[in-house]
Structures are given as structure tokens and as C-alpha cells.
Amino acid sequence: MSTQGGGDSTQRGQPSAQDTGTTVDLDELARRLAEAARGLQQQTDPQQVLDRVVNLAVAMVPGADEATITMVRARRHVYSAAATGDLARWFDVLQNETGDGPCLDAMWKQQTTRVDHLAIDPRWPVLGPRAAERGVGSMLCLQLFVHEDTLGALDLLAQAKSAFTDESEHIGLLLASHAAIAVADAQKLGHAALALVNRDIIGQAKGILMERFQLTADQAFDVLAKVSQDTNRKLHVVAEDLTRTGTLDR
């Protein structure tokens, strides 16, 4: 295909002549999501990422009054990893007490869960009325991530019934996908930083043993490993104790 000829390059990628303006809102949404993604990627601490996600969710998803990131560890303990307010945090406490709820369904069944009238929804006969008494009218829950034995969901709460629409669900899913990537990246950075710190501490401990007992680096490491095994403590904990106290607790 020839690329020569007339035509203004500034018109490339523009809507067709038949477009009635429906792309304007989509363009604005794409811009806001791009800004949100950049902001999330700038955070290196996992908790900061989670806090930012719940605030973005309330700001961007139509109908949302509060948001929480629900986490479940070992399929038992339910807690709020981040929340915009007391009601969102309380709701996760309620899910932990009752052992069920729309957020848990979103995680375990790997599907988006939208609840128009929580008080009368037959899926949660115990949780629903109690949540409604505290002012939760409707909810939108989206699976966020699955990491080893920990599951996470982004949960949006509204005081009004039927507060969430197809648009809410669409925007929420897009935001959740960006958030999941940002959380994973932040967790990797956190683990890498911790590994570097632990490596430095182990190096310091090896240096102490090498100087004190005229050992080689390999021999000093073997000593630390033996103490770690005998005392059932992690290697970096043994090393940290040695650098802090100057002694090896056997």
C-alpha cells in the first residue's frame, strides 16, 4: 500500500465522519486510566499502591461511595488491606464473622459480583440484612489478584440501591486490571529490597565470624547455616542477631 499522496497526518487515528461523538467519553476515560496507571506505577510500597487504588475507585467508578480491598489468607482470615472509610473496613469484619459475602464470591468464583439490593439478596441471608442496617445498599466486587494462598478483591460500596451500572462495571474492571499489575510490581520491588537488606546483613555477619575465628567466607556461611538449622530460625535472623549482639545464640 502506498503511503504517498495527500492527507494531513494530524488526522490519523481520528473518528470517522459518521461518528456522533460517542468516542469523547471513551477518550476521557482512557486518559484518566492512563494517569491512574502512571500514578500507581510511581508507588514502590505495596501499601501505598493499595491505598491509592481504593481512592481512585471511589473517584472514578460511578456510584461508589466507599471502597475496600478485601484480602483472604489461607481461605479463612478476611481483612481489609486498604479502605476509604470505617464502613468499608467494618464490612470486611462482617464477612470474616459470617464467612460469606459478595467479595468472597468474587475472589473464590473468579467472577465479578454486582449486588443491586444487598438487604434482600438470597445469596447472603445473614450478611445482607446486617450490612443494610449499617447503610450498605448495593455493591460491586471485582477479583483483584491471586497470590499463593492470598486472594484479593476490589469492593465498591454504595448507600443507594442499584447504584452500579454497566458503566460502573466496565470502569471497575479496567481499573482493577491496572491495579493488579501495579500491586504485583510493588510486591516484587518490596521483596527485592528485602532480599538486598538480608544479603547485606548476612555479609556483615560473615565478616564478623571471618575476623574473629579466622574463617573463610564459605566456612563462616556454614556456621550461620548450622545455627539457623539448629535453632529453627531463618538465616537472616541469625545474622541480624550476631551483628546486633556480637554473639551466636545456639
Disulfide bonds with the S-S distance in Angstrom:
none
